[in-house]
Structures are given as structure tokens and as C-alpha cells.
Amino acid sequence: MLASLVALLVAPFSGRAQISQVNLLPPQNSWLSPPGQAPVTEGHVDVGSARVWYWDTGGDGEPVVLLHPNSGSALFWGYQQPVLVDAGYRVIAYSRRGHYGSDAGDEDRPGTAADDLHRVLEHLNVGMFHLVGIAAGADVVPDFALSWPDRLLTLTIGNTIGRPGDPQYRASDETLLPPVFGALPVWLKELGPAYRAGNPEGAGLWRELAAQSRLEIVPIRAKNDVTPERIAAIDVPTLLFTGDSDLYMPPSRLRAYASYWRNPEVAIFREAGHAPYWEQPDAFNRLLIDFMGRYSGSGEDKSGLADVIVSSADPGAGVFGERDIEITLLPPQTSWTPVPPQEPVTEGYVNVDGVSLWYWDTGGDGVPVVLLHPYTGSALIWGYQRPALVEAGYRVIAYSRRGHYGSDAGPEEDPGASADDLHAVVNHLQLDRFHLVGSAAGGFIVPDYAVSYPGRLLSLTIATSTGGARDPEYRQVFETIRTPEIVELPHWVKELGPSYRAANPEGTRAWIELEHQSAHALLRPPAKNALRWDQYEALDMPVLLIGGDADIYMPPPMLRELAARLSNAEVYMLTESGHSGYWEQPDAFNETLIGFLKRQDGLR
């Protein structure tokens, strides 16, 4: 059975050349409401078959025109408008057809978004200007640039899939944007899990604005055929960015899109989804003002204005996830090899009160490492880890929990406890002390076992998992981000991050195949202990925590909260990874895990 893993092909992303220089922006962990707005002049512009609503702060500064996402309108720029005005800019925004304050227009004369923008500019007597677009608004930017390049000081394009007209680029849509994704509510698709966990009030305000903004969806028609060749010919300073957990435009796809452009600047907002202007406004404003300042129409470098921004972050205490935790960021893996050949194992079964649990064991004299699989997995899933750990000198053991591949489900009325099942397995294999590694739901068992049988453990590793903590606030945040809509999604959409699904459709399909093999009866045996924070704080052994920056179930704020309760923890973050770091980022996962284990064993 395990040999079949070797045949699973995990191929690299089939896009164009990768962009080497990417600015990774530090996250904002606390927020205020949008600040007071600068005075504006409001009005309407006739764009043919419709009238569109705009606001304009006026003044003598260089104009900045803001193009909103499909979920929004000119109401969406509360964090940007006063900051840009303070930095000396004239700020203009308008609502596209069908959005707040603007007509939907005649469907027989829909016009084009680029022409509508041009009419707004002519009405306001704007000469050269900076153009900023987010998501669907960003699709207008290259289209406008192809028609009126001499009007533009800079282009800023954020969080858009883009429309490069390249079938190869869109080939990963099947795994990145499956049909089930379209049915999700807008706020769930556009606000990243880290923001929803850290700022539920801000998420609620965004939802209110989105409800006000979208009156009628009017498709954005292009004026030009925006091909890769035409994009490459645009000779305007360009900034491209996305959020690390953007479900539409994850970092892997941003790099592919950036390869079409002529020397773009590229940035990724940490702990942000599809709306970094709202989720990470401090970093967004600084990035934008610095970029525009370096390409001032006056020839003067105004990038220093970014340093005078008044932060919108609240330094106050008590914000969930706002913890001073040292987290080591791991660079992303952007290409993948097939699962390597597997080391020989002994397979067998352990009888636990009449329930048969299947395991494999590489044997040998190395220090034992026991691997606990996620809820979606089984002992089959460790194809990337087993040979790496054996090569590092370890004896590696994995077993399938009740109801998973090779193991009995057992009676529903007597599900046992997962920690006791693990104890039976290690006793059967006559393990004295060992390292324990759990991923996702397997990570729930790690502290549970440590509380019950601390003398058996050399170290604990909890990867992309809440750790099973029962603290009320912690659980409430988990239930807030684990919405019913998320629960109903296919496991592969929930557990594989968007960057991996976009970059590696073949690997995604291989993961799905393993998931289908792994679970025949989905059981959740109860914990042996109702774990509270005081029990985590009392754990007196080395702990490795591994998070994923795009993990829907265990976003970074929850990782920081868990880390704060452990007295001896090393904390690492897999970048461009969701809930299945062992599979999505196996190189970084293995290197981090093995380095940690060797430090505990006194090895280097």
C-alpha cells in the first residue's frame, strides 16, 4: 500500500519565469476604526448610459485615483483617504456602474470600465495621476494603461487574478477556484482567516460596507485585448501585490502574473486575504505612499512621506492574537518533486479493547518519532516525511486512528480516547521515550497525551493545529472562523492553501486521492483531558509549533495565542501554506522538524 505513494506525481507550477524580489510586509495585529475623513466634493459624471458617483478631496497635490473591488464602492477607502491627504495627495474615488451611488446603466450600452474612468478624469480636469486598483478594480488598470499610458505616473495593481489572456496561466482555476468556491459569501472569500480571527468587529464593519456597496453586479467590459505581449509593453512604474492567504490571487499566482510585466515591484501582505487595504491598512498605506513618492511627477522623491503616516493600529492590550511571540518565517517552496521512494517498514496491528489499529514501523536503533495524522488522513500520508526522518537517523512510526485506513472504527457507543489508543500502540512497540508529532487533528492528541503520560515524551510537535485547547475565548474564536460555510466545503479546499492549489494542481489531486483512501468512518474519539491553559503552561518539555500563514483553521493569531501558553516553545510559520504543511511545504516542514528533534537529542 505504501509503495503506491511513490507513484504520486507532484509537479511544479507551469507558469512563466518566477519573480525573485518580493517584499514581504509585516502584519498588523490590532486596529482602530477608520479615522475621520478629509472634506470632499461629491458629484456625478455622465458616462453614457449611466451616471457614476464620485468624491474628490481636491487640492494641488498629485492626483491618486482609487478603483474599488467588485465587493465594494467608493465607500471602501476609509483607511486610505485621510492618510493620502495628509501625505499631500489629491484623492479621488468613484463607484463603478451598479455600485453605491452609481447607476447600473443600460445593459444594451454597457460601455467599458476604462472609458468610464477616462470620463471621470476629464470631468475633474485631471492630468497625470497615480492609478490604484484592487481586485476587480485592478482589472481596469492595465486596460486603461494600454489606451492612455501618457496620463499615468504609476500603476498599482492589487489582489487581482488579472486578465492576461493566457490559457496556461488560467489552467489552475480548477483547483484554485472550483465551483463550490463561488457559492461562499463574499466576506468569507475576501477577508482572510487571520483578520477574521483578530478583528471580528472590523470584519463586521467591512460586511456592512459591502452590503451597502453592491447594488447590481455589472460585468466589467474591457476596452482592449489585454494580452501578455501588450502587458509587457506597458512602460509605467508598476506595483503588484496580494495577501498571503488571498483565495483568488495567492502568492504563487501573483509571481506568475508578475512575470508578464516589465520590472514590477512585488509585495505580499502577511496575514491578509483579498482585502489588504482593509485588513492591513498600515502596511498598505506605507507601501503605496512609498511607491508613489519615488515616482513623483515633479521629479522630487516623496517616498519619505510614508514615515509620517499616523498609524491606525491601537497599541492597547487585550486584542486576540496580539502577542509578542518570536516566529521564524520559513521561505516558501515553489516547486515540488515526486514523493520519494519509501524506506522498508514492518506493518502490523494493535488490538485495543477489540479494536484493531494498523501501524507501520521503520525499525532500527534510532530515537523513535511517532507521527499522528490529520482528521482527513491516515498513516498513508507521511510519504515526504518517512524517508527524510529515516535518513536523519530516526526510527519512524505511524498508525491510523480509529476509522481511518487499515484500522477498525470500533463501536460508536465506546469510542475510547485517542491518547489511550496512542499509549496502547507505543506499549505494543515497546517504546520507552519518544518524540511525538501531530498535524491538524493529530495535534489535538499531542498535549492530551503529554498531560496524561509526560514521562514517555522527549518532545512535542504541534503542526497547523489548535492543539485541542478548551479555553472559552480560544474556542469561540475558532468557531467564529470555522463557519458553517467552511465546514461544508470539500476537505481539499479547506485544508490545502490557495497558493499550493494554484501552483500545483497535480499535487492537489494526489492529496485528494490519499484523502479518499484514508477515511472510511469519520470518528472523533474524545480527549482524555479537558485541556485548559493552565495545563499547557505546566508542560515541562520542548515544544515545536508549526503554523501555516493561510491556514483557515489555525490562522496566525491563534498560533500566537497557543504559543503564549507554552513556556518552552519554538515557533515557525510556513509561508504560502494552508492546513497541510507536511504536504504543501514538505522541504521546510522536514528541515524544521528534524532540526528541532536533533537539538533535543543533543545532535547537530
N, C-alpha and C positions, 0 to 999 in steps of 0.2 A: 504493500500500500504506500509506504513512504517513498519508495523509489519513483513513484509517479510524479512527485514534486519536481524531480529533475527536469522533466519534460515541459514544465510550465515556462513559457517564454515571457520575459519581461523586457520589452523593447524601449529604447529611448524615444523621446518626443520627436516627431517627424517634421518639426518646424524648421525655420531658417536659422541663420547663424545666431548664436547667443550673444547677449549684451553683457560685457564683463563688469562695467562700473554701475553699481546700483546703490543708491543712497537709502540705507535702512534707518528709518526715523524712530526715535524712542517713543514709547507710549505715554499717553496722558491717562492718569488713573483717578482723577477727581475733576469735577465740573461745577461751574455755576450756570445759571440760566443765561441765555443770550443777553449781552449788555444793551444799554439804551441805544437807540438808533439815531444816527445823524438825520437832520431835516432833509426832506426830499421834495422834488416836484413830481407830481404824478400826472399821467395823461394817457391818451390812446392814440395809436397810429393806425391809419387805414392801410392794410396790406393787400388790398384787392377785394376778396370776398369776405374779409373779416376785419375786425378791429382788435388790436392787441394792446394790453395794458402794460405800462412801464413805470418805473420810478428812476429818478436821476438826482444824485446828490449835488450836481453842478460843481462850480469852482473852476480854477485854472489848472488843476493837476492833470497829468496824463490820464486819459480815459481807460477804465477797465470795464469790460462788458462780461457779465456773468450769465451763463446758459445753464438752466436748471435740468435735473434729471426728469425722466418720464413720470416719476412718482411725485414731482414737486411743481413749483411755480416760482415766481419772483418773490414769494414769501419766505423762501428757504434760506436766505443768506444772512440771517440774524447775527451769526458769529463773525461774518466777514465784513459786512458793510461798514460798521463804525471803525474797525481796525484799519481797513484800507483807507478810509477818510483821514484817520489820524496819521497815516503814513504819507499823506499828501496826494492821494489819487482822487479823481472824479469817478464815481462808481455808478454803473448803470445796470439794471436788470429788467427783463420783461418776461411776461408769461407767454409761452407759445400757444398756438391755437388749441382751444379746448381746455386750457388750464385757467387757474384763478384769475378773474378779471378780464379774460380774453374770450372772444367768440370762437366757436368751433369752425365757423365759415361754411361755405357752400362745398359739399362733397364733390360736386362736378368741377369745381375750380379750387383745388386744394393748395395750389401754389407750391413753393418749396421753402424749406426752413432757411436756407441760405439767402433767398430773395427777401424773406420776411425780415431777417436780421439786417440786410442791407437797407431796407426801407426805414427801419427804426433808426439806424445810424444817420441816414440822410435827413430824417425829420429832426434829429437832435443836433445836426450840423457837426458831427464827429469826424475828425480827420483820421490820423493814425491812432491806433489804440492797441491795448492788450486784450486778447480774447481767451476766456476761460470757460471750459465746458466740462460738465460732469455727466457720466453715464450717457443716456440718450442725447443730452445736450452736447456732449463731446463729439457725437457723430456729425454735428453740424460744422465743427471746427475745420477739418480738412476740406470739406466741401466748399466752405466759404473761402478758404485759403487758395483753392485752385482757381477761383473766379476773380478774387480781389487781393492778391498777395501783397501789393504795394500799400495796402491800408494797414498792414499788421506789424506791430512791434514785436510781439511774442505770441506763441500759441501754448496754451496749457490744456492738456487732454487727460482727463481722469476717469478711471473705472469704467471704461467702455470696451466692449468686445471689438468695436471698430468694424468698418466695412471695407476691408482691403480687396474684396473680390477675388480671393484666392481660395479655391476649394480645399487645398491641402490644409490651410490654416483652420478651416471650419470642420475638418474631419473629426475632431474630438468632441463635437457637440453632443454626440450620442451618449457619451459618458459624463460630460460636464453638465449638460442641460437636458436631461431626459424629460419626457412628457409629464411625469409626476411632479417635477420641479415647478412647472408653470402654474399648478393649482395652489401653490403655497401663498399665503397672504404676503402682500408687498413688504410689510415691515419685517417679516421673518427672512425674506430674501435679501433685504438691503441693509439691515443693521446686524453687525457681526455679533457672535455669541459673547465675546469679551465685553463689549459695550452693554449689551442687554443684561449681563450679569452685574456689571459695575455701576450702571446708571439706569435703573428701571424708570425713574422719573423722566430722565431725558428721552428715553425710548418712547414713553407715553406722549411727551410733547411733540416729538417727531411724527408720531402716528396722527395726532390731531392736525398738524400742518399738512400732512399728506392727504388726509380726508378732505380738508378744505381745498386742496390744490387741484386734484384730478377731477374735473367736471365731465369731460368727454375725451376719450382717447382718440387723437387724430394722428394717423401714421405720419412719420417724418419722411417726406419725399426728398430724394437727393437731386441737386441741380446737375451734378457731374457724375461721370463714371469714375468712382474713387478706386483706382487700381493700384497695385503695388508700385508699378512703374511711375504713376503720377504722384503717389505719396513721396517717393524718393526724390522727386524733382522739386518739392516744396522747400524753398530756401529761406525759412524763417526760424529763429531760435525756438526750440520746442521742448517742453517739459511733459513727460509722460509719468503717470503714477497709478497705483492701485493700493488696495488694502490686503494684508497678508491672508485674510480669510474671506475675501470677496468671492462670492459664489458664481458671479458672472465672468469676472476678469481676474482670476488668481494670478499670482506672480509668474508661473510658468508660461501662461498665455501672454502676459504683458511683455515678457522677454521676446517672445516670438513676434508680437506686434511691433515692438520697438525696432526690430531688425529691418523693417520696411522704411524707417525714417532716416533722414540724414543727420547723423550725430546728435541724437536726442539726449537730454538729461533724463534719467530714470530714477524713480523713487518708489519705495514701498513703505506704507504706514503700518507699523506693528499694531496689533490688537484692533484692527479696523476691518470692516466689511466693505460694502458698496457705497458707503456714505462718509468718507473721512472728513469732509467739510464740517460734518456734524459730530461724528464720533471722536475725532482727534483735531479739534479746531485750532489748538495752539500750534501744533506741528504743521498743520495745513497752512495757516496764515504765515508762519515764518518761512516756510518753503516757498510759497507763492511770492511774498514780498521780496525775498532774497533773489529769486529768479528774475522777476520783472525789473528789479533795481539794477541788475547787471546789464540790462538791455534798454536803458532809458533812451527815449527819443532825443533828449538833449545832449546825449553823449556823456553825461555825468553818471558815474556809478553810484546808484542809490541803494545798493544792497544792504548797507549798514542800517537802513530804516527798520530792518527785521529785528534789530536789537532793542527797539523802543516799544515793541508791542506790549500792551498791558495784558497779562495772562488772564484767560478766562477760567483757569483752574482754581479750585478752592483748596487751600492747604489744610483745611480743617480735618480733624480726626473723625474716625468712625465710619469712613467710606469703605464699603466692602471691597476687598482686593487691594486696597491701598496699603501695601506692606513693604517695608524696606528689606527686601529679600534679594540676596545676590543670586542672579540667574545667569548661567553661562549659555549664550546663544550658539547653536550648532549650525554651521553653514549647510545650505540645502544640497541634497543630491539631485542632480538634474538629468542623469541618465542611469539606466539600470541594466544589469546583466541577468541572464537566466539564473534561477535558483541553482546553487552549486550542487555537485554530487554530494550525497549524504553519507556520513560515516555509518559503519555497521552498528546495529543495535540488537539487543535482546528484547523481545516483546513478551508480554505476559499479562496476567490478570490478578487483581487483588480482590478477595471476597470481603465485603464489608456488610455484615449482617444480611447475607444472602444477595447483595447487590454486587455485580461483577464490574470492576473498573479496569479499563485497558490502559497499559502503560508501555513506554519504551525506555531503554536504559543503555547508554553507550558503554557503560562499564569502565574499567580501568582504575588506576590508583589516584587519579586527580581529585581535588576537592569537589564534592558534589554541588551541582546547581540544579534546582528544581524549578521548572517553568510552568506557570499557571495561565491558561489561555483565556481569551475574552469570552463573553457570552455567545458571540457569533462563531466561535472557533472550536478547536479540539486539539489534541496532541499532534494533529497533522500540520499545524500552521507554522511550525518553527523551522522551516527549510532554510531560511537565511541565517538563523542563529546557531543551529546544532553544529555544523562543521566549523564555524568560527570559534565557538566555545571549546570544542574538542582540540582544535589546533592551538588554542591558548593554554591547553593542559588540564581542562576540566572534565569531570565526569558529568554528563548531562542527562537529565531525566525529565520526562513529561508524561502526563496522564490526561485522559479525557474524563471530565467530570460527568456526573450522572446525566444521562440523556444525550450525551454527545458521542461522536464517532467511536464505535467499539465498546462503549460502556452501557450498561443497563440504566434504564430510567429509575427503576425501583418503584415502590408503592407511593402514590401521591399522599396517602394519609400518614406516611412515615418517611419524610424526605431526608432525615438526618441533618447533619450540619457539615458544611464544606470543610471547615477546619478539622473536624474529626475524620472525614474521608481522607484528607491530606495526611493526617497523622497515621492512619492505617497504611497508606502507601509507603511512607518513609520507614515505618517499622517493618513492613514486609521486606523492604530492600535493605534493612539493617543499616540505615544511615544513622550516624551519630550526630554530627553537626553539619549544617549545610547552608548555602546561600539560597534565598527564596526570591523569585522574580515573578511578578504578576502584572498582566496587561489588562486594562479596562476592568471588566467584572472580575477577572482573576486577581486584580489588585485589591478588591474588597477582602479577599481571604488573607492577604499578607498580614495586615495589622491584627486581624482577628486571631490568626494562628500565633502571632508574636505575643499577644496578651495571654493566650492560653498555655503556650509551650515555649517560653522565652529561652530556656536553656538549650534548645535544639538549634538555634539560629546563629549564623555568623554575620549575616547582613540581610537587609530588606531592600527590595527594589519595587517601587510602585510606578508603573508607566501608564500615562494617559488615563488616569483613574481617580475618582473622588476618594478612594481608599475606604469607602463604606462608612464614613463618619456620620453620626446621627445627630450632631448639633443642630438645633432647630433652625437657626438662621442659615446655616450652610445648606441644609436640606431644602429650605424654602427657595434659596437662590437656584439650586439645582432644578427644582420643579418649575421655577419660573422660566428657565431657558429650555427645559425639556418639555416643550409644549405638545399638546395632542397632535398638532400637525406634523411635528418632527417625528413623534413616535410612529405615525402611520407611514412614513417614508420607507422605501426598501433599505435594508441594512447597508448595502454598499454605498448608498447616497449619504447616509448618516455617518458612516464610520471611515470612509476614505475621504480625505480632504480634497477640496476643489482643485488645488494645484496639481496633485497627483492624478486625479481623474482626467484633467485636461492634457497632461504631459504623457500619460502612459495608459491609453485605453486597453492595450494588451494585458498589462499588469492588473488593471481593474477587473478584466474578465477572468483572469486567473484567480484573483481573490474571491470573486463571486463563486467560481467553481469549488473552491475549498470550503466556502461558507455553506454551500448546498450539501457538501459531503459531511460537514461537521456536526450538524444538529439534527437529531431525529425526534427529540422530545424536549421542548424548551422548558427547563425547570430552573427555579431559583431557590435552592436549599437555603434555609435561614442561616444567619450568622450565629456563631456560638455566643458572642458577646454583643450587647447593645453599646457600640463604641461611642464614647463621648470624648471631648477634647482632653480631659484630664488623663485619660488612658494613653492617648497619643503623646502627651507631654511627658509621661512617665516611661516611655520606651527608651531603654538604655542600650541602644545598639546602632551601628551605622545604617543610614537610610539613603538610598538614591531615589530622587524623584525625577521623572522624565515627563515633560509635557509636550503638547503639540500646539503651535500657535493658532491653528484653525480647527481645533477640537471643539465640536459642538457640545459634547457632554462635559468636558473638563477644560473650559477656557482658562486663559492665564490668570484672571482674578481668583478663581477657585484654587488654582495651583499655589498661588501666593498664600492664600488663607491656610491651606493644608501645611505648606512648608513652615509657616509661622508657629505651628503647634509641635514641631519636631525639633528636638534640641541638637541633633547630630545629623543634619541632612545636607547632602549635596544636591543642587537643583539645576537641571539642564532643560533647555527648550529646543525642541526640534522645529526648525523653521520650514514652512511650506508643508506642514503635516497635519493631518486630522487625528482621528481616534485610533488609528492603526499604525503607529510609528514603527513598530517592528517590521512592517511590510513596506510602508511608504518611504521610509528613510533608514533602510537596514544598515548602511555603512556607518552613519553617525550613531545609530542605536547600538550597534555591536561595539564600536570603538569606545563609546561612553560606558557601556555596561562592563566590558572586560577591563577597562582601566580602573573602574571603581572596585571590581572584585579583586583585582591584583593588589590594589592599595590596602584592602582589608587583610589580604593574605601575606602582606609584607613583601610583595613582589613588585617589580617594575617592568 
